[in-house]
Amino acid sequence: MAISTFIRSTVLGLAAVAAGLATTSLSVWESLLIVCGGLILLTAILTFVGYLLLQKGTQPLPEQAVEEARLAAEALRNGD
């Protein structure tokens, strides 16, 4: 819910920026080009940050997986 609200407000904000730029001496296509360039830059930055966060994560250890499987099987046998 919060993400969709954030996306909607971002889109409306960018539309407002484009409209504001269009009212200046720039033409409409120049205003939209500036906004589109900003979106591309924002996408590149967020993609890079996401990539770094994925690289920081660690692989699950096999010992943890085996222990969880044993606990799950035990819980199923006991009816928990």
N, CA, C and O atoms as a CHARMM CRD file, in Angstrom:
* protein
*
  320
    1    1 MET  N      0.82500  -1.18600   0.00000 PROA 1      0.00000
    2    1 MET  CA     0.00000   0.00000   0.00000 PROA 1      0.00000
    3    1 MET  C      0.86900   1.24900   0.00000 PROA 1      0.00000
    4    1 MET  O      0.60400   2.19000  -0.74800 PROA 1      0.00000
    5    2 ALA  N      1.88300   1.26500   0.81600 PROA 2      0.00000
    6    2 ALA  CA     2.74500   2.44100   0.90400 PROA 2      0.00000
    7    2 ALA  C      3.56000   2.61700  -0.37500 PROA 2      0.00000
    8    2 ALA  O      3.81100   3.74300  -0.80400 PROA 2      0.00000
    9    3 ILE  N      3.97000   1.51000  -0.98000 PROA 3      0.00000
   10    3 ILE  CA     4.76600   1.60200  -2.20000 PROA 3      0.00000
   11    3 ILE  C      3.93000   2.16900  -3.33400 PROA 3      0.00000
   12    3 ILE  O      4.40100   3.02300  -4.08500 PROA 3      0.00000
   13    4 SER  N      2.68800   1.70100  -3.46600 PROA 4      0.00000
   14    4 SER  CA     1.84500   2.21100  -4.54800 PROA 4      0.00000
   15    4 SER  C      1.53500   3.69600  -4.35000 PROA 4      0.00000
   16    4 SER  O      1.46100   4.44700  -5.32200 PROA 4      0.00000
   17    5 THR  N      1.35600   4.11600  -3.11600 PROA 5      0.00000
   18    5 THR  CA     1.13300   5.53500  -2.84000 PROA 5      0.00000
   19    5 THR  C      2.36700   6.35000  -3.20100 PROA 5      0.00000
   20    5 THR  O      2.25300   7.43700  -3.76700 PROA 5      0.00000
   21    6 PHE  N      3.53300   5.83400  -2.88000 PROA 6      0.00000
   22    6 PHE  CA     4.78100   6.50600  -3.21500 PROA 6      0.00000
   23    6 PHE  C      4.94700   6.62600  -4.72800 PROA 6      0.00000
   24    6 PHE  O      5.36100   7.67000  -5.23200 PROA 6      0.00000
   25    7 ILE  N      4.62500   5.55900  -5.44600 PROA 7      0.00000
   26    7 ILE  CA     4.75700   5.57900  -6.90300 PROA 7      0.00000
   27    7 ILE  C      3.79400   6.58600  -7.51900 PROA 7      0.00000
   28    7 ILE  O      4.16100   7.34700  -8.41400 PROA 7      0.00000
   29    8 ARG  N      2.55000   6.58000  -7.02700 PROA 8      0.00000
   30    8 ARG  CA     1.57200   7.53400  -7.55500 PROA 8      0.00000
   31    8 ARG  C      2.00400   8.97500  -7.30100 PROA 8      0.00000
   32    8 ARG  O      1.89800   9.82500  -8.18500 PROA 8      0.00000
   33    9 SER  N      2.48600   9.24400  -6.10000 PROA 9      0.00000
   34    9 SER  CA     2.89700  10.61300  -5.78900 PROA 9      0.00000
   35    9 SER  C      4.12700  11.01100  -6.59700 PROA 9      0.00000
   36    9 SER  O      4.26100  12.17400  -6.97900 PROA 9      0.00000
   37   10 THR  N      5.01500  10.07700  -6.86100 PROA 10     0.00000
   38   10 THR  CA     6.18900  10.36600  -7.67700 PROA 10     0.00000
   39   10 THR  C      5.79400  10.69900  -9.10900 PROA 10     0.00000
   40   10 THR  O      6.31600  11.64200  -9.70300 PROA 10     0.00000
   41   11 VAL  N      4.86800   9.91700  -9.66000 PROA 11     0.00000
   42   11 VAL  CA     4.41500  10.16700 -11.03300 PROA 11     0.00000
   43   11 VAL  C      3.73000  11.53100 -11.12300 PROA 11     0.00000
   44   11 VAL  O      3.97700  12.29500 -12.05600 PROA 11     0.00000
   45   12 LEU  N      2.87600  11.82800 -10.15800 PROA 12     0.00000
   46   12 LEU  CA     2.21200  13.12700 -10.17200 PROA 12     0.00000
   47   12 LEU  C      3.20800  14.26900  -9.97600 PROA 12     0.00000
   48   12 LEU  O      3.06800  15.32700 -10.59000 PROA 12     0.00000
   49   13 GLY  N      4.19300  14.06300  -9.13700 PROA 13     0.00000
   50   13 GLY  CA     5.22600  15.08100  -8.93500 PROA 13     0.00000
   51   13 GLY  C      6.02300  15.32900 -10.20200 PROA 13     0.00000
   52   13 GLY  O      6.32500  16.47300 -10.54100 PROA 13     0.00000
   53   14 LEU  N      6.36800  14.24200 -10.91100 PROA 14     0.00000
   54   14 LEU  CA     7.10600  14.40600 -12.16000 PROA 14     0.00000
   55   14 LEU  C      6.25700  15.07800 -13.22600 PROA 14     0.00000
   56   14 LEU  O      6.77500  15.85600 -14.02600 PROA 14     0.00000
   57   15 ALA  N      4.95900  14.78900 -13.25000 PROA 15     0.00000
   58   15 ALA  CA     4.06100  15.47200 -14.18300 PROA 15     0.00000
   59   15 ALA  C      4.01000  16.96400 -13.85900 PROA 15     0.00000
   60   15 ALA  O      3.97600  17.80300 -14.75900 PROA 15     0.00000
   61   16 ALA  N      4.00400  17.28400 -12.57400 PROA 16     0.00000
   62   16 ALA  CA     4.00200  18.69200 -12.17500 PROA 16     0.00000
   63   16 ALA  C      5.30700  19.37200 -12.57100 PROA 16     0.00000
   64   16 ALA  O      5.29500  20.52600 -13.00100 PROA 16     0.00000
   65   17 VAL  N      6.42400  18.68000 -12.43400 PROA 17     0.00000
   66   17 VAL  CA     7.70900  19.23900 -12.85200 PROA 17     0.00000
   67   17 VAL  C      7.71400  19.47400 -14.35500 PROA 17     0.00000
   68   17 VAL  O      8.16300  20.52000 -14.82400 PROA 17     0.00000
   69   18 ALA  N      7.21300  18.50000 -15.11100 PROA 18     0.00000
   70   18 ALA  CA     7.15800  18.65200 -16.56800 PROA 18     0.00000
   71   18 ALA  C      6.26800  19.83100 -16.95400 PROA 18     0.00000
   72   18 ALA  O      6.61800  20.60700 -17.84300 PROA 18     0.00000
   73   19 ALA  N      5.12600  19.96800 -16.29500 PROA 19     0.00000
   74   19 ALA  CA     4.23200  21.09100 -16.58600 PROA 19     0.00000
   75   19 ALA  C      4.88700  22.41400 -16.20000 PROA 19     0.00000
   76   19 ALA  O      4.75200  23.40600 -16.91600 PROA 19     0.00000
   77   20 GLY  N      5.58200  22.43000 -15.09000 PROA 20     0.00000
   78   20 GLY  CA     6.27700  23.64700 -14.66700 PROA 20     0.00000
   79   20 GLY  C      7.37700  24.04100 -15.63600 PROA 20     0.00000
   80   20 GLY  O      7.55400  25.21900 -15.94500 PROA 20     0.00000
   81   21 LEU  N      8.11500  23.04500 -16.11400 PROA 21     0.00000
   82   21 LEU  CA     9.16200  23.34100 -17.08600 PROA 21     0.00000
   83   21 LEU  C      8.57300  23.80600 -18.41100 PROA 21     0.00000
   84   21 LEU  O      9.15900  24.64000 -19.10100 PROA 21     0.00000
   85   22 ALA  N      7.40200  23.25900 -18.76400 PROA 22     0.00000
   86   22 ALA  CA     6.77400  23.63200 -20.03100 PROA 22     0.00000
   87   22 ALA  C      6.29900  25.08400 -20.01300 PROA 22     0.00000
   88   22 ALA  O      6.19000  25.71000 -21.06800 PROA 22     0.00000
   89   23 THR  N      6.02000  25.61700 -18.84400 PROA 23     0.00000
   90   23 THR  CA     5.55400  27.00500 -18.77000 PROA 23     0.00000
   91   23 THR  C      6.70400  28.00000 -18.85700 PROA 23     0.00000
   92   23 THR  O      6.47600  29.20200 -18.99300 PROA 23     0.00000
   93   24 THR  N      7.93400  27.50800 -18.78000 PROA 24     0.00000
   94   24 THR  CA     9.08100  28.40300 -18.92600 PROA 24     0.00000
   95   24 THR  C      9.36100  28.59500 -20.41300 PROA 24     0.00000
   96   24 THR  O      8.50300  28.30500 -21.24700 PROA 24     0.00000
   97   25 SER  N     10.51100  29.06500 -20.74100 PROA 25     0.00000
   98   25 SER  CA    10.84800  29.31500 -22.14000 PROA 25     0.00000
   99   25 SER  C     11.13800  28.02700 -22.91400 PROA 25     0.00000
  100   25 SER  O     11.34200  28.06300 -24.12800 PROA 25     0.00000
  101   26 LEU  N     11.15800  26.88400 -22.20600 PROA 26     0.00000
  102   26 LEU  CA    11.40000  25.59900 -22.86900 PROA 26     0.00000
  103   26 LEU  C     10.14000  25.13400 -23.58000 PROA 26     0.00000
  104   26 LEU  O      9.02600  25.45500 -23.16600 PROA 26     0.00000
  105   27 SER  N     10.32400  24.38000 -24.64700 PROA 27     0.00000
  106   27 SER  CA     9.16300  23.79200 -25.30300 PROA 27     0.00000
  107   27 SER  C      8.74900  22.52900 -24.54400 PROA 27     0.00000
  108   27 SER  O      9.46100  22.06100 -23.65600 PROA 27     0.00000
  109   28 VAL  N      7.60400  21.99700 -24.90400 PROA 28     0.00000
  110   28 VAL  CA     7.07200  20.82800 -24.18900 PROA 28     0.00000
  111   28 VAL  C      8.00700  19.64000 -24.34200 PROA 28     0.00000
  112   28 VAL  O      8.26900  18.93900 -23.36500 PROA 28     0.00000
  113   29 TRP  N      8.51400  19.40000 -25.53400 PROA 29     0.00000
  114   29 TRP  CA     9.36000  18.23000 -25.72500 PROA 29     0.00000
  115   29 TRP  C     10.66900  18.36300 -24.95600 PROA 29     0.00000
  116   29 TRP  O     11.21300  17.35900 -24.49500 PROA 29     0.00000
  117   30 GLU  N     11.18500  19.57900 -24.80900 PROA 30     0.00000
  118   30 GLU  CA    12.40100  19.77200 -24.01200 PROA 30     0.00000
  119   30 GLU  C     12.12400  19.52100 -22.52800 PROA 30     0.00000
  120   30 GLU  O     12.95900  18.95700 -21.82100 PROA 30     0.00000
  121   31 SER  N     10.96600  19.93800 -22.07000 PROA 31     0.00000
  122   31 SER  CA    10.58900  19.70400 -20.67200 PROA 31     0.00000
  123   31 SER  C     10.46300  18.20900 -20.39100 PROA 31     0.00000
  124   31 SER  O     10.95700  17.70600 -19.38100 PROA 31     0.00000
  125   32 LEU  N      9.79500  17.51300 -21.30400 PROA 32     0.00000
  126   32 LEU  CA     9.63100  16.07100 -21.12300 PROA 32     0.00000
  127   32 LEU  C     10.96200  15.34000 -21.25300 PROA 32     0.00000
  128   32 LEU  O     11.17300  14.32200 -20.59300 PROA 32     0.00000
  129   33 LEU  N     11.84400  15.83400 -22.07800 PROA 33     0.00000
  130   33 LEU  CA    13.17000  15.23000 -22.20800 PROA 33     0.00000
  131   33 LEU  C     13.95700  15.35800 -20.91100 PROA 33     0.00000
  132   33 LEU  O     14.64400  14.42100 -20.50400 PROA 33     0.00000
  133   34 ILE  N     13.85800  16.50700 -20.26500 PROA 34     0.00000
  134   34 ILE  CA    14.54000  16.70600 -18.97900 PROA 34     0.00000
  135   34 ILE  C     13.98200  15.75500 -17.92700 PROA 34     0.00000
  136   34 ILE  O     14.74400  15.13600 -17.18400 PROA 34     0.00000
  137   35 VAL  N     12.65700  15.63400 -17.85700 PROA 35     0.00000
  138   35 VAL  CA    12.03500  14.74100 -16.87200 PROA 35     0.00000
  139   35 VAL  C     12.39800  13.28900 -17.16500 PROA 35     0.00000
  140   35 VAL  O     12.70200  12.52500 -16.24800 PROA 35     0.00000
  141   36 CYS  N     12.36700  12.90700 -18.44200 PROA 36     0.00000
  142   36 CYS  CA    12.71500  11.53300 -18.80500 PROA 36     0.00000
  143   36 CYS  C     14.18300  11.23500 -18.47200 PROA 36     0.00000
  144   36 CYS  O     14.50600  10.14800 -17.99300 PROA 36     0.00000
  145   37 GLY  N     15.05600  12.19400 -18.72400 PROA 37     0.00000
  146   37 GLY  CA    16.46100  12.01900 -18.35300 PROA 37     0.00000
  147   37 GLY  C     16.63600  11.85300 -16.85800 PROA 37     0.00000
  148   37 GLY  O     17.44600  11.04400 -16.40600 PROA 37     0.00000
  149   38 GLY  N     15.86900  12.62800 -16.08200 PROA 38     0.00000
  150   38 GLY  CA    15.91500  12.46600 -14.62200 PROA 38     0.00000
  151   38 GLY  C     15.44000  11.09100 -14.18700 PROA 38     0.00000
  152   38 GLY  O     16.00900  10.49100 -13.27600 PROA 38     0.00000
  153   39 LEU  N     14.39100  10.59000 -14.84200 PROA 39     0.00000
  154   39 LEU  CA    13.89500   9.24100 -14.51100 PROA 39     0.00000
  155   39 LEU  C     14.92900   8.17000 -14.84400 PROA 39     0.00000
  156   39 LEU  O     15.12400   7.22500 -14.08000 PROA 39     0.00000
  157   40 ILE  N     15.57800   8.32500 -15.97300 PROA 40     0.00000
  158   40 ILE  CA    16.61400   7.35600 -16.34900 PROA 40     0.00000
  159   40 ILE  C     17.76200   7.39100 -15.35300 PROA 40     0.00000
  160   40 ILE  O     18.27200   6.34300 -14.95700 PROA 40     0.00000
  161   41 LEU  N     18.16900   8.57500 -14.95100 PROA 41     0.00000
  162   41 LEU  CA    19.23400   8.70000 -13.95900 PROA 41     0.00000
  163   41 LEU  C     18.82500   8.08700 -12.61900 PROA 41     0.00000
  164   41 LEU  O     19.60900   7.37200 -11.99600 PROA 41     0.00000
  165   42 LEU  N     17.60000   8.36800 -12.18100 PROA 42     0.00000
  166   42 LEU  CA    17.10500   7.79000 -10.93000 PROA 42     0.00000
  167   42 LEU  C     17.04800   6.26700 -11.00700 PROA 42     0.00000
  168   42 LEU  O     17.39800   5.58300 -10.04600 PROA 42     0.00000
  169   43 THR  N     16.61100   5.73800 -12.13900 PROA 43     0.00000
  170   43 THR  CA    16.55400   4.28900 -12.31700 PROA 43     0.00000
  171   43 THR  C     17.94800   3.67600 -12.25800 PROA 43     0.00000
  172   43 THR  O     18.13700   2.62500 -11.64500 PROA 43     0.00000
  173   44 ALA  N     18.91400   4.31800 -12.88400 PROA 44     0.00000
  174   44 ALA  CA    20.28600   3.80700 -12.86400 PROA 44     0.00000
  175   44 ALA  C     20.84900   3.80600 -11.44600 PROA 44     0.00000
  176   44 ALA  O     21.50400   2.84700 -11.03700 PROA 44     0.00000
  177   45 ILE  N     20.60000   4.86100 -10.70600 PROA 45     0.00000
  178   45 ILE  CA    21.10300   4.93800  -9.32900 PROA 45     0.00000
  179   45 ILE  C     20.46200   3.85400  -8.46200 PROA 45     0.00000
  180   45 ILE  O     21.15600   3.16000  -7.71700 PROA 45     0.00000
  181   46 LEU  N     19.14100   3.70900  -8.55900 PROA 46     0.00000
  182   46 LEU  CA    18.45600   2.70300  -7.74100 PROA 46     0.00000
  183   46 LEU  C     18.85200   1.28100  -8.13900 PROA 46     0.00000
  184   46 LEU  O     18.93200   0.39900  -7.28400 PROA 46     0.00000
  185   47 THR  N     19.09900   1.05300  -9.42100 PROA 47     0.00000
  186   47 THR  CA    19.56200  -0.25800  -9.86400 PROA 47     0.00000
  187   47 THR  C     20.93700  -0.56100  -9.28300 PROA 47     0.00000
  188   47 THR  O     21.19100  -1.68100  -8.83900 PROA 47     0.00000
  189   48 PHE  N     21.81400   0.42000  -9.28500 PROA 48     0.00000
  190   48 PHE  CA    23.14700   0.23000  -8.72800 PROA 48     0.00000
  191   48 PHE  C     23.08600  -0.04300  -7.22800 PROA 48     0.00000
  192   48 PHE  O     23.79500  -0.91500  -6.72800 PROA 48     0.00000
  193   49 VAL  N     22.24900   0.69300  -6.51400 PROA 49     0.00000
  194   49 VAL  CA    22.09600   0.47800  -5.07100 PROA 49     0.00000
  195   49 VAL  C     21.54200  -0.93000  -4.80800 PROA 49     0.00000
  196   49 VAL  O     22.01000  -1.62200  -3.90300 PROA 49     0.00000
  197   50 GLY  N     20.55300  -1.34800  -5.59200 PROA 50     0.00000
  198   50 GLY  CA    20.00600  -2.69300  -5.43700 PROA 50     0.00000
  199   50 GLY  C     21.04700  -3.75800  -5.71200 PROA 50     0.00000
  200   50 GLY  O     21.10400  -4.76700  -5.00900 PROA 50     0.00000
  201   51 TYR  N     21.86700  -3.54600  -6.72200 PROA 51     0.00000
  202   51 TYR  CA    22.94000  -4.48300  -7.03300 PROA 51     0.00000
  203   51 TYR  C     23.92100  -4.59700  -5.86700 PROA 51     0.00000
  204   51 TYR  O     24.32500  -5.69900  -5.49500 PROA 51     0.00000
  205   52 LEU  N     24.29900  -3.46100  -5.29700 PROA 52     0.00000
  206   52 LEU  CA    25.22000  -3.48500  -4.15700 PROA 52     0.00000
  207   52 LEU  C     24.60700  -4.20000  -2.95600 PROA 52     0.00000
  208   52 LEU  O     25.29900  -4.93100  -2.24700 PROA 52     0.00000
  209   53 LEU  N     23.31000  -3.99300  -2.72600 PROA 53     0.00000
  210   53 LEU  CA    22.65800  -4.66800  -1.61300 PROA 53     0.00000
  211   53 LEU  C     22.58800  -6.17200  -1.83900 PROA 53     0.00000
  212   53 LEU  O     22.72100  -6.94800  -0.89200 PROA 53     0.00000
  213   54 LEU  N     22.38000  -6.59000  -3.08500 PROA 54     0.00000
  214   54 LEU  CA    22.37400  -8.02500  -3.38000 PROA 54     0.00000
  215   54 LEU  C     23.76000  -8.62700  -3.19900 PROA 54     0.00000
  216   54 LEU  O     23.88600  -9.75600  -2.72600 PROA 54     0.00000
  217   55 GLN  N     24.79200  -7.89200  -3.56600 PROA 55     0.00000
  218   55 GLN  CA    26.14600  -8.39300  -3.39900 PROA 55     0.00000
  219   55 GLN  C     26.53300  -8.49800  -1.92800 PROA 55     0.00000
  220   55 GLN  O     27.34000  -9.35000  -1.55500 PROA 55     0.00000
  221   56 LYS  N     25.96100  -7.63600  -1.09700 PROA 56     0.00000
  222   56 LYS  CA    26.27800  -7.64100   0.32600 PROA 56     0.00000
  223   56 LYS  C     25.66200  -8.84700   1.03100 PROA 56     0.00000
  224   56 LYS  O     26.17600  -9.30300   2.05300 PROA 56     0.00000
  225   57 GLY  N     24.56700  -9.36000   0.48900 PROA 57     0.00000
  226   57 GLY  CA    23.88600 -10.50500   1.10400 PROA 57     0.00000
  227   57 GLY  C     24.75800 -11.74100   1.07700 PROA 57     0.00000
  228   57 GLY  O     25.68300 -11.84600   0.27100 PROA 57     0.00000
  229   58 THR  N     24.46300 -12.66700   1.95300 PROA 58     0.00000
  230   58 THR  CA    25.24700 -13.89400   2.01900 PROA 58     0.00000
  231   58 THR  C     24.39200 -15.07200   1.59100 PROA 58     0.00000
  232   58 THR  O     23.16600 -15.04500   1.70300 PROA 58     0.00000
  233   59 GLN  N     25.04700 -16.08900   1.11000 PROA 59     0.00000
  234   59 GLN  CA    24.36300 -17.31000   0.72200 PROA 59     0.00000
  235   59 GLN  C     23.95700 -18.07700   1.98300 PROA 59     0.00000
  236   59 GLN  O     24.69700 -18.07400   2.96700 PROA 59     0.00000
  237   60 PRO  N     22.80100 -18.72800   1.96700 PROA 60     0.00000
  238   60 PRO  CA    22.43000 -19.51800   3.14000 PROA 60     0.00000
  239   60 PRO  C     23.39700 -20.68200   3.32200 PROA 60     0.00000
  240   60 PRO  O     23.82800 -21.30800   2.35300 PROA 60     0.00000
  241   61 LEU  N     23.72100 -20.95300   4.54800 PROA 61     0.00000
  242   61 LEU  CA    24.64000 -22.04400   4.84200 PROA 61     0.00000
  243   61 LEU  C     23.91000 -23.38000   4.77600 PROA 61     0.00000
  244   61 LEU  O     22.76700 -23.46800   5.22500 PROA 61     0.00000
  245   62 PRO  N     24.52500 -24.40900   4.23500 PROA 62     0.00000
  246   62 PRO  CA    23.86600 -25.71700   4.14800 PROA 62     0.00000
  247   62 PRO  C     23.46400 -26.26800   5.51800 PROA 62     0.00000
  248   62 PRO  O     22.46000 -26.97000   5.63900 PROA 62     0.00000
  249   63 GLU  N     24.25100 -25.94800   6.54700 PROA 63     0.00000
  250   63 GLU  CA    23.91300 -26.44700   7.87800 PROA 63     0.00000
  251   63 GLU  C     22.57000 -25.88000   8.33200 PROA 63     0.00000
  252   63 GLU  O     21.77100 -26.58300   8.95000 PROA 63     0.00000
  253   64 GLN  N     22.32900 -24.61600   8.02400 PROA 64     0.00000
  254   64 GLN  CA    21.05700 -24.01000   8.38900 PROA 64     0.00000
  255   64 GLN  C     19.90200 -24.67600   7.65500 PROA 64     0.00000
  256   64 GLN  O     18.84800 -24.91400   8.24500 PROA 64     0.00000
  257   65 ALA  N     20.08700 -24.97700   6.37700 PROA 65     0.00000
  258   65 ALA  CA    19.03500 -25.60300   5.58200 PROA 65     0.00000
  259   65 ALA  C     18.72000 -27.00300   6.10300 PROA 65     0.00000
  260   65 ALA  O     17.55300 -27.38600   6.19300 PROA 65     0.00000
  261   66 VAL  N     19.74200 -27.75400   6.44100 PROA 66     0.00000
  262   66 VAL  CA    19.54000 -29.11100   6.95600 PROA 66     0.00000
  263   66 VAL  C     18.81500 -29.05700   8.29300 PROA 66     0.00000
  264   66 VAL  O     17.90100 -29.84600   8.53000 PROA 66     0.00000
  265   67 GLU  N     19.20500 -28.14400   9.16400 PROA 67     0.00000
  266   67 GLU  CA    18.56600 -28.00400  10.47000 PROA 67     0.00000
  267   67 GLU  C     17.10300 -27.60100  10.31900 PROA 67     0.00000
  268   67 GLU  O     16.24200 -28.13500  11.01800 PROA 67     0.00000
  269   68 GLU  N     16.81200 -26.67300   9.42300 PROA 68     0.00000
  270   68 GLU  CA    15.42800 -26.24900   9.19900 PROA 68     0.00000
  271   68 GLU  C     14.59100 -27.39100   8.63400 PROA 68     0.00000
  272   68 GLU  O     13.43000 -27.55100   9.01000 PROA 68     0.00000
  273   69 ALA  N     15.16900 -28.18300   7.73600 PROA 69     0.00000
  274   69 ALA  CA    14.44200 -29.32800   7.18200 PROA 69     0.00000
  275   69 ALA  C     14.14800 -30.35100   8.27400 PROA 69     0.00000
  276   69 ALA  O     13.06400 -30.93300   8.30800 PROA 69     0.00000
  277   70 ARG  N     15.11800 -30.57100   9.17000 PROA 70     0.00000
  278   70 ARG  CA    14.91000 -31.51700  10.25900 PROA 70     0.00000
  279   70 ARG  C     13.81400 -31.01900  11.19800 PROA 70     0.00000
  280   70 ARG  O     12.95800 -31.79400  11.62500 PROA 70     0.00000
  281   71 LEU  N     13.84400 -29.72000  11.51900 PROA 71     0.00000
  282   71 LEU  CA    12.82800 -29.15900  12.39600 PROA 71     0.00000
  283   71 LEU  C     11.43700 -29.18800  11.74600 PROA 71     0.00000
  284   71 LEU  O     10.44000 -29.44100  12.42300 PROA 71     0.00000
  285   72 ALA  N     11.37300 -28.93000  10.43700 PROA 72     0.00000
  286   72 ALA  CA    10.09600 -28.97500   9.73500 PROA 72     0.00000
  287   72 ALA  C      9.53100 -30.39000   9.72100 PROA 72     0.00000
  288   72 ALA  O      8.33600 -30.58500   9.94100 PROA 72     0.00000
  289   73 ALA  N     10.38800 -31.37800   9.46200 PROA 73     0.00000
  290   73 ALA  CA     9.93100 -32.77200   9.44500 PROA 73     0.00000
  291   73 ALA  C      9.46000 -33.19000  10.83700 PROA 73     0.00000
  292   73 ALA  O      8.45500 -33.88800  10.97100 PROA 73     0.00000
  293   74 GLU  N     10.16900 -32.77200  11.85000 PROA 74     0.00000
  294   74 GLU  CA     9.79700 -33.09000  13.21500 PROA 74     0.00000
  295   74 GLU  C      8.43900 -32.44300  13.58100 PROA 74     0.00000
  296   74 GLU  O      7.59700 -33.06300  14.23100 PROA 74     0.00000
  297   75 ALA  N      8.25900 -31.20700  13.15300 PROA 75     0.00000
  298   75 ALA  CA     6.99900 -30.51500  13.42700 PROA 75     0.00000
  299   75 ALA  C      5.84100 -31.19200  12.71300 PROA 75     0.00000
  300   75 ALA  O      4.74600 -31.28800  13.26800 PROA 75     0.00000
  301   76 LEU  N      6.06200 -31.65800  11.50500 PROA 76     0.00000
  302   76 LEU  CA     4.99800 -32.34600  10.76900 PROA 76     0.00000
  303   76 LEU  C      4.65000 -33.68200  11.41200 PROA 76     0.00000
  304   76 LEU  O      3.48400 -34.07400  11.43700 PROA 76     0.00000
  305   77 ARG  N      5.65400 -34.38200  11.93000 PROA 77     0.00000
  306   77 ARG  CA     5.38900 -35.65300  12.59500 PROA 77     0.00000
  307   77 ARG  C      4.61300 -35.43900  13.88700 PROA 77     0.00000
  308   77 ARG  O      3.73200 -36.23300  14.21800 PROA 77     0.00000
  309   78 ASN  N      4.92900 -34.38500  14.61400 PROA 78     0.00000
  310   78 ASN  CA     4.28300 -34.10800  15.89500 PROA 78     0.00000
  311   78 ASN  C      2.95500 -33.38200  15.74500 PROA 78     0.00000
  312   78 ASN  O      2.21200 -33.25300  16.71800 PROA 78     0.00000
  313   79 GLY  N      2.64600 -32.91100  14.55300 PROA 79     0.00000
  314   79 GLY  CA     1.38500 -32.21500  14.32500 PROA 79     0.00000
  315   79 GLY  C      1.38800 -30.77800  14.82600 PROA 79     0.00000
  316   79 GLY  O      0.32300 -30.21200  15.07200 PROA 79     0.00000
  317   80 ASP  N      2.55400 -30.18400  14.98200 PROA 80     0.00000
  318   80 ASP  CA     2.65100 -28.78600  15.43500 PROA 80     0.00000
  319   80 ASP  C      2.37000 -27.83300  14.31900 PROA 80     0.00000
  320   80 ASP  O      2.40700 -26.61900  14.52000 PROA 80     0.00000
